[in-house]
Amino acid sequence: MIHLAAADFAAAVPGGRLGGLDVGTKTIGLATCDSTWSFATPATTLRRTKFAADLGALRSFVATHGLTGLVVGLPLNLDGSDSPRTQSVRAFARNLAVLDLPLLLWDERWSTVAVERTMIEADMSRAKRAAKIDSHAAAHILQAAIDALANLPR
């Protein structure tokens, strides 16, 4: 089931590790967090192909890491409205329903910019930034979501 509110997602997830996805047109950045939802860690970047292959890779990722829910970055416009890219990510999330995991769509405005700025400040080369930006953006998205989840009343 797809959730837009952190509280609804938290109620649907039985606990355990979460995964974060930064869904792009060419790649999907992946991240995980610990079972206490304290910190997110970049994992890997998948090169997108056909949805069936993407789904197989995501299914394997979920199984390997024992994930109980996914946080998917939602690329809203700066004013909060949807764009064609937003609609594409919503459709991708709907197609992930076959994984039978709770999904949280999380506002990802500025996530890639924030991550790239941090990488530049760390004097990371362009090549290294290009290789790591998507998984780090997924971790940034996931960290924002688990920070919000941690602040919910229990």
C-alpha positions, 0 to 999 in steps of 0.5 A, a space after each residue: 500500500 502507498 502512503 503519503 503520511 509518515 504516521 500512516 506508513 509507520 502504522 503499516 510497517 511492523 518494524 525492521 529495516 527500511 529501504 530508500 529509493 531515488 528513482 531517476 529516468 536512467 538509474 535508481 539509487 538505493 539505500 537502507 537503514 538500520 532496524 531502529 530507524 536511526 541512520 540511513 546508509 547508501 547502498 548501490 545504484 541500479 541502471 534502469 532497463 525494463 520494469 520487469 528487470 528493475 523489479 527483479 533487482 529490487 525484489 532481490 535487494 529487498 530480500 537480501 537486506 530483509 526490508 519491511 518497507 520502502 521510502 520512495 523519493 517523490 520529485 515535486 516541483 518547488 511549489 509542491 505541485 506535480 510534474 511529469 516526473 512526479 507522475 512517472 515516479 507515482 506510476 513506478 511506485 504503484 507498480 511496486 505494489 507487487 512487492 507487497 511492502 508498505 511504501 511511503 512517498 517522500 518529498 525529495 525536493 533539494 535532496 540531490 542538490 544537498 548531496 552534491 553540495 556535500 560531495 563538492 565540499 568534501 572535494 570529491 571528483 566529478 567522476 566519483 560524484 557521478 558514481 555515488 550521487 544516486 545512492 547518496 540521494 536515496 540515503 538522504 531521502 530515507 534519512 529525512 523520512 526516518 527522522 520524521 518517523 522517529 518524531 511521531 508519538 508512539 
